[in-house]
Amino acid sequence: MLKLVSSKQGAPASLISQHIADHAPAIALSALATISGNVNYDAMKTTVTEHLHEWWKLSVPSGSPDDHYESTYWYLIHLLESLEEHELLGNNFMQYKVSSAAHYLLGVGERQAKMQGIRP
């Protein structure tokens, strides 16, 4: 029997936090590796898409993230989803924005004030 994902109750906050904590480093590393040429752009996009598929399974309502870490994570996801390969790899400013968010998620950089994302 088919079951609609939207018919499920929302995920508990602890599950959401764990999900973000599990996926954020992988997305950050994939983004940095793509910029440096060590990971193919399409492979990075596939990683982002797979995460989003997992996220939708949690049935979390869209809206404001719980904290700055999650907000920065969604900011990075949005950037990676919206940028074409030539925009990411050929634009130093976009590379800076992606790298800054990735470094923050990995704990090796400061959070920039304008890194604000929302849940899809």
N, C-alpha and C positions, 0 to 999 in steps of 0.2 A: 504494500500500500504506500502511495506517495504521501509525504508529509511536507507541508510548506515550511520553509525555514522561518518565515515571518510569523508563524503561529506559535513559535517557541517563546518562552519567557526570556527576558533579558538576562545576560550573563552576569554573575556576581562581580563586584569590583575587583576582588582578588584574582579572578580568572582573567579579567581584562588586563590588569597590571602584569600578570605573569606572561600573557600572550605578547604584550608589547616588549617586555624585558627579554623574551626569547627571540623575537624577530628583529628588533632594532639593531643589534650589533651586526647581524648578517646583512641587512639592507645597507647599513653604513659601510661595511667593508666592501660589499659589492659595488657600491657607488664610487668609492675611492679607487678601487682596482680598475674600474671602467675608465675613469679619468686618466689613470696612469698607464692605461693600455694593457693591463694584465688580464682583464676580463672583457669579453666581447659585449658590446652594447646590447645585443639581443638576449644574451644570457642574463644580464642584469635586469632587463625588462621582464623576462620570464620569472625571475625571483620575486620581483615586485608583484606581478600578477598572481603568482601562487600564494603570496601572503594575503593579498586581498580576498582570494577565494576562501582561505582559512578564516579571515576576519568575518566574512559574511556568514559563515557557519555559526558564529557565536551569537548572532542575532542581537547585536548591540545597536541601540538607537543612535542616529547621527546627532552631532552637537558638540558641545564643549568637552575637551579632554579633561582628565582629572588633575594633571600637573604639567609643569614645563617640559618634562622629558617626553611625555606623550604628545604634547603640542608640537614639539620640535620634530618628533617622529612623523607626524602627519604632514607637517610642512615639507619634510624631505620626500615623503611618498608623493605628495602632490607635484613637487618639482620634477621628480623622476618620471612620473606619469605624463606630465605635460610637455616635456622637452623631447624634441626629435634628436637623433644622433648627432647631426651637424651642429645643433644648438648647444648641446652639452659639451661636445668635444672641441668645438671651434670658438667658444665664447668664454674668455677668461673670467668675466664677471659671473656667469652662470656656474662655472667651475668653482669659483670662490664661495658662492652661496651654498652649493651642494657640499663642498668640502667642510665648510664651517659647521653646517648641521651635522654632518657625519662625525666630525671630530668631537662635537659636544656629546653625541649619543655614545661614543666610545669612551668618554671620560677624559679625553686629552685636549679639550678646548673649552673655551667659554661659550656660553649661550648668548647669541646676539639678540637684541631687543625685538627685532622684527621677525624672528622665527616663530611665527604663530600659525598653527594649523588647527583644523577641526576634524572631527571624526566624519568619515563619509557616510 
